[in-house]
Amino acid sequence: MHIVIMGCGRVGSALARALEKQGHSVAVVDQDPTAFRRLGSGFGGRRVTGVGFDQDTLKEAGIEEAGAFAAVSSGDNSNIIAARVARETFGVENVAARIYDPRRAEVYQRLGIPTVATVRWTADQMLRRLLPSGAEPLWQDPSGSVQLAEVPVAPAWVGHRLTQLEATAQVRVAFITRLGEGTLPSADAVLQEGDLVHVIMPISALQSVEAAFAKGPEEGH
């Protein structure tokens, strides 16, 4: 996958190196050409000097071929504008923006832009939003038989009850993260866009659970 990153500070440079290490092609955009020094001499991706929400700059970075876009500059407004341009103008599927103000982050999540508030930021969180495939283990019992994991859910499940998802995957939803807050779902809870689903399951069932979550409800039955 080709991934464009806006901002080459500590977060952006670390993210770029991590993604390239995983085999993805990466382009980093920053207004300050000296910022690219943080990438190191071993970085093989593109370095594009310019404003991260400028369409010509984004095109130079390969946004038209990109499967993901991360806005991790030091400015909330720049990050959200760039993220919206990437999604709404260029149709990039996986977009994430780093936001310093968690109250504003909730507003942006309602606009359909996944956000990561700085106070809760980790490289793993940002990677999960850019590369939403495969379960992320959060906890395992001492025997190694049961685990708690965040499992990606296909968009087709949005609007369906979590109980239907549980029945299809034969798994228990432990909690969901909605707008950055953990929530214990009620019996009639419905999956909303942007929800992160955390399930408790036997480790041996991981592949079948991932497969069921990746299918729509019609395909899952």
C-alpha positions as CSV (number, residue, x, y, z in Angstrom):
1,M,0.0,0.0,0.0
2,H,1.1,3.6,-0.6
3,I,0.7,5.8,2.4
4,V,1.0,9.6,2.6
5,I,2.0,11.2,5.9
6,M,1.6,15.0,6.6
7,G,4.1,16.1,9.2
8,C,7.7,15.0,9.8
9,G,8.0,15.6,13.5
10,R,8.8,12.8,16.0
11,V,5.4,11.2,15.3
12,G,5.4,11.4,11.6
13,S,9.0,10.3,11.1
14,A,8.5,7.3,13.5
15,L,5.3,6.4,11.7
16,A,7.0,6.6,8.3
17,R,9.9,4.4,9.3
18,A,7.5,1.8,10.9
19,L,5.3,1.7,7.8
20,E,8.2,1.3,5.4
21,K,9.6,-1.4,7.6
22,Q,6.3,-3.3,7.1
23,G,6.9,-3.1,3.3
24,H,4.6,-0.1,2.4
25,S,5.7,2.7,0.2
26,V,5.6,6.0,2.0
27,A,5.6,9.7,1.2
28,V,6.2,12.4,3.9
29,V,5.0,16.0,3.4
30,D,6.4,18.9,5.5
31,Q,6.7,22.6,5.0
32,D,10.2,22.5,6.5
33,P,12.7,20.6,4.3
34,T,15.1,20.3,7.3
35,A,12.5,18.2,9.1
36,F,13.2,15.3,6.8
37,R,16.5,14.7,8.6
38,R,14.4,12.9,11.2
39,L,13.7,10.1,8.7
40,G,17.4,9.1,8.6
41,S,19.5,8.1,5.6
42,G,17.9,4.7,5.4
43,F,14.5,6.0,4.5
44,G,13.6,5.2,0.9
45,G,10.3,6.9,0.5
46,R,9.4,10.3,-0.9
47,R,10.1,13.6,0.8
48,V,7.8,16.3,-0.4
49,T,8.2,19.9,0.7
50,G,4.9,21.8,0.8
51,V,1.6,22.4,2.6
52,G,0.0,19.1,3.5
53,F,-3.5,20.1,2.5
54,D,-2.5,21.7,-0.8
55,Q,-3.9,19.4,-3.6
56,D,-0.8,19.8,-5.9
57,T,1.4,18.9,-3.0
58,L,-0.6,15.9,-2.2
59,K,-0.6,14.8,-5.8
60,E,3.2,15.1,-5.8
61,A,3.2,12.8,-2.8
62,G,1.1,10.2,-4.6
63,I,-2.2,10.8,-2.9
64,E,-4.1,9.6,-6.0
65,E,-2.6,6.1,-5.5
66,A,-2.6,6.2,-1.7
67,G,-4.6,3.7,0.4
68,A,-4.0,5.6,3.6
69,F,-3.3,9.2,4.8
70,A,-2.1,10.3,8.2
71,A,-2.2,14.0,9.3
72,V,0.3,14.3,12.2
73,S,1.5,17.9,12.0
74,S,1.6,20.2,15.0
75,G,-1.6,22.0,14.1
76,D,-5.1,20.7,14.7
77,N,-6.7,22.8,12.0
78,S,-4.1,21.8,9.4
79,N,-4.5,18.1,10.3
80,I,-8.3,18.1,10.0
81,I,-8.3,20.1,6.7
82,A,-5.7,17.8,5.2
83,A,-7.6,14.7,6.4
84,R,-10.8,15.9,4.9
85,V,-9.1,16.8,1.6
86,A,-7.6,13.3,1.5
87,R,-10.9,11.6,2.1
88,E,-13.4,13.9,0.3
89,T,-11.4,15.1,-2.7
90,F,-9.1,12.1,-3.3
91,G,-11.3,9.3,-1.8
92,V,-8.6,7.8,0.4
93,E,-10.2,5.0,2.4
94,N,-8.1,5.0,5.5
95,V,-7.5,8.4,7.0
96,A,-6.4,9.4,10.5
97,A,-5.7,12.8,12.1
98,R,-3.8,13.6,15.3
99,I,-5.7,16.2,17.3
100,Y,-4.3,18.0,20.4
101,D,-7.7,19.0,21.8
102,P,-9.7,15.9,22.7
103,R,-13.0,17.9,22.7
104,R,-12.4,18.8,19.0
105,A,-11.4,15.3,18.3
106,E,-15.0,14.1,19.1
107,V,-16.5,16.6,16.7
108,Y,-14.1,15.5,13.9
109,Q,-14.9,11.8,14.6
110,R,-18.6,12.6,13.9
111,L,-17.5,14.0,10.5
112,G,-16.1,10.6,9.8
113,I,-12.4,11.3,10.3
114,P,-10.9,8.9,12.8
115,T,-8.8,11.0,15.3
116,V,-6.1,10.2,17.8
117,A,-5.8,12.6,20.7
118,T,-2.2,13.4,21.6
119,V,-2.6,12.5,25.2
120,R,-3.6,8.9,24.2
121,W,-1.3,8.7,21.2
122,T,0.8,5.6,20.5
123,A,2.3,4.5,17.3
124,D,0.2,1.3,17.5
125,Q,-3.0,3.3,17.7
126,M,-2.2,5.3,14.5
127,L,-1.1,2.2,12.7
128,R,-4.4,0.5,13.6
129,R,-6.3,3.2,11.9
130,L,-4.2,3.3,8.8
131,L,-4.0,-0.5,8.4
132,P,-7.3,-1.8,9.8
133,S,-6.7,-5.5,9.2
134,G,-6.0,-8.3,11.6
135,A,-6.8,-8.4,15.3
136,E,-4.8,-6.5,17.9
137,P,-4.3,-8.6,21.0
138,L,-4.8,-6.5,24.2
139,W,-4.7,-9.2,26.9
140,Q,-4.2,-13.0,27.3
141,D,-5.0,-15.2,30.2
142,P,-2.0,-16.9,31.9
143,S,-2.8,-20.2,30.2
144,G,-2.7,-18.7,26.8
145,S,-6.2,-20.0,25.9
146,V,-8.3,-16.8,26.0
147,Q,-7.5,-13.3,24.7
148,L,-9.1,-9.9,24.6
149,A,-8.5,-8.3,21.2
150,E,-9.7,-5.4,19.0
151,V,-11.0,-6.9,15.8
152,P,-11.7,-4.8,12.6
153,V,-15.3,-4.9,11.5
154,A,-16.5,-4.5,7.9
155,P,-18.5,-1.3,7.2
156,A,-21.5,-3.6,6.2
157,W,-22.1,-4.3,9.9
158,V,-22.8,-0.6,10.7
159,G,-26.4,-0.2,11.7
160,H,-26.7,-3.9,12.9
161,R,-27.0,-5.0,16.5
162,L,-23.9,-6.2,18.2
163,T,-25.9,-9.3,19.3
164,Q,-26.2,-10.3,15.6
165,L,-22.4,-9.8,15.2
166,E,-21.8,-12.0,18.3
167,A,-24.1,-14.7,17.0
168,T,-22.5,-14.8,13.6
169,A,-18.9,-14.9,14.9
170,Q,-19.8,-17.0,18.0
171,V,-17.9,-14.5,20.2
172,R,-18.5,-12.2,23.1
173,V,-18.2,-8.4,22.6
174,A,-16.5,-7.2,25.8
175,F,-16.7,-3.4,25.1
176,I,-16.7,-0.9,22.3
177,T,-14.7,2.3,21.9
178,R,-16.9,5.1,20.6
179,L,-15.6,8.6,20.0
180,G,-12.5,7.8,22.0
181,E,-14.4,6.4,25.1
182,G,-14.8,2.8,26.2
183,T,-18.4,1.8,26.5
184,L,-20.1,-1.4,27.8
185,P,-22.8,-2.2,25.1
186,S,-26.4,-2.7,26.1
187,A,-28.4,-5.7,24.9
188,D,-29.9,-3.6,22.0
189,A,-26.7,-1.8,21.1
190,V,-26.2,-1.0,17.4
191,L,-22.8,-0.7,15.7
192,Q,-22.0,2.8,14.6
193,E,-19.5,4.1,12.1
194,G,-16.1,4.6,13.8
195,D,-16.8,2.1,16.6
196,L,-13.8,-0.1,17.6
197,V,-15.0,-3.5,18.7
198,H,-13.1,-5.4,21.4
199,V,-14.0,-9.1,21.9
200,I,-13.1,-11.8,24.3
201,M,-12.5,-15.2,22.6
202,P,-10.5,-18.4,22.6
203,I,-7.2,-17.8,20.8
204,S,-7.9,-20.8,18.7
205,A,-11.0,-19.0,17.3
206,L,-9.1,-15.9,16.1
207,Q,-9.1,-16.7,12.4
208,S,-12.8,-17.6,12.2
209,V,-13.7,-14.5,14.2
210,E,-11.7,-12.2,11.9
211,A,-13.4,-13.8,8.9
212,A,-16.9,-13.4,10.3
213,F,-16.2,-9.7,11.2
214,A,-14.8,-9.1,7.8
215,K,-17.9,-10.3,6.1
216,G,-21.2,-8.4,5.9
217,P,-24.1,-9.7,7.9
218,E,-25.7,-11.3,4.8
219,E,-22.5,-13.1,3.9
220,G,-21.9,-14.1,7.5
221,H,-25.1,-16.3,7.7
